Amino acid sequence: MYGNNSPDGYQEILQGIKIKTLVYGNDSLMTEFVLSKGSNLLEHTHKHEQIGYLVKGKMELFIKEKSRILKPGDSWCVPSNAKHKAVILEDSIAIEVFIPYREEYSKYINAKDIIE
C-alpha cells in the first residue's frame, strides 16, 4: 500500500488541531497532524503505543508528568496507556504512528490518496 501526498483530507478534531491518516497496515496506522500555535492537546491515554516525529514548528510534550520542548527533527514514544498532553508553541506539523491499528482514526483516511 502507498499513500500519495495531497493537501486534501485533513479534518479538525480539536480547535487548532487537524489530522489526516496517511497510510495504514494490519497492525499500525500513520497520521499527520497540523497543529496551530496556541492550541492544546488535553491530557489523555489510549492503549496504543504512539511514536512521533516533529517535521515543523515547536511544541511542549508531556509524557507521564515529564515535559520536553520539541523542535523539528525531534522524536518521541508514548508508551501504551501513558498519560500525555501537548501545548503547541508554534504552527507545527507532526507525523505519528500508532500500534496497534487505531480504529477511530480510520475515519480520517482520504481514500483517493491510498493506493493498494
C-alpha positions in Angstrom: 0.0 0.0 0.0 1.1 3.5 -0.8 -0.1 6.9 0.4 0.0 9.8 -2.0 0.9 13.4 -0.9 -2.2 15.6 -1.1 -3.5 18.8 0.5 -6.9 17.2 0.8 -8.5 15.1 3.6 -7.5 17.0 6.8 -10.2 17.1 9.5 -10.2 19.3 12.6 -10.6 17.1 15.6 -10.0 19.8 18.2 -9.7 23.6 17.9 -6.5 24.2 16.0 -5.6 20.5 15.6 -6.2 18.8 12.2 -5.5 15.2 11.3 -5.1 13.0 8.2 -4.3 9.3 8.1 -1.5 8.9 5.6 -1.2 5.1 5.4 -2.1 2.0 7.4 -1.4 -1.7 7.7 -3.0 -4.6 9.6 -1.3 -3.6 12.9 -0.3 0.1 12.5 -1.5 3.4 11.3 0.4 6.6 10.4 -1.1 10.1 10.7 -0.1 13.7 10.0 -1.2 16.3 12.5 -1.3 20.0 11.5 -1.2 22.0 14.8 -1.9 25.7 15.2 0.1 27.9 17.6 -1.8 28.2 20.9 -3.8 25.0 20.6 -3.6 22.3 23.3 -4.0 18.6 23.2 -5.6 17.8 26.6 -4.2 15.1 28.8 -5.4 11.6 27.8 -4.4 8.0 27.5 -5.1 5.2 25.0 -4.0 1.6 24.5 -1.8 2.4 21.5 1.9 2.9 21.6 2.5 6.3 19.8 5.7 7.1 18.0 6.1 10.7 16.6 8.4 13.0 14.7 8.2 16.8 14.6 8.5 18.0 11.0 8.0 21.7 11.6 7.3 24.0 14.5 7.7 23.8 18.2 5.7 22.2 21.0 5.9 21.1 24.6 5.0 17.5 25.0 4.3 16.0 28.4 4.6 12.2 28.9 4.0 10.7 32.3 4.3 14.1 34.0 7.7 14.9 32.3 7.9 17.6 29.7 10.2 18.4 26.8 10.3 21.3 24.3 10.4 19.7 20.8 11.7 21.3 17.7 12.0 20.0 14.1 13.8 16.7 13.9 12.9 15.6 17.4 11.0 12.4 18.0 9.2 10.7 20.9 7.5 7.5 22.0 4.4 7.5 24.2 4.0 4.1 25.8 0.6 2.3 25.8 -1.7 3.8 28.5 0.7 6.6 29.4 -0.8 10.0 30.3 0.3 12.6 27.8 -0.6 16.1 26.5 0.8 18.8 24.3 1.0 22.6 24.2 1.6 23.9 20.6 4.1 26.8 20.8 4.4 27.5 17.0 2.4 26.3 14.0 3.6 22.7 13.7 3.4 19.5 11.7 3.9 16.1 13.4 3.9 12.6 12.0 2.7 9.9 14.3 2.5 6.1 14.1 0.0 4.2 16.3 0.4 0.5 17.2 -1.9 -1.4 17.2 -4.0 0.0 14.4 -6.2 2.8 15.8 -9.7 2.1 14.6 -11.2 5.5 15.4 -8.6 7.1 13.1 -9.9 5.1 10.1 -12.5 7.9 9.5 -9.6 10.3 8.7 -8.4 8.2 5.7 -8.7 10.1 2.4 -9.4 7.0 0.2 -8.3 8.7 -3.0 -4.8 9.2 -1.5 -4.4 5.4 -0.8 -3.1 3.1 -3.5 -3.0 -0.7 -2.8 
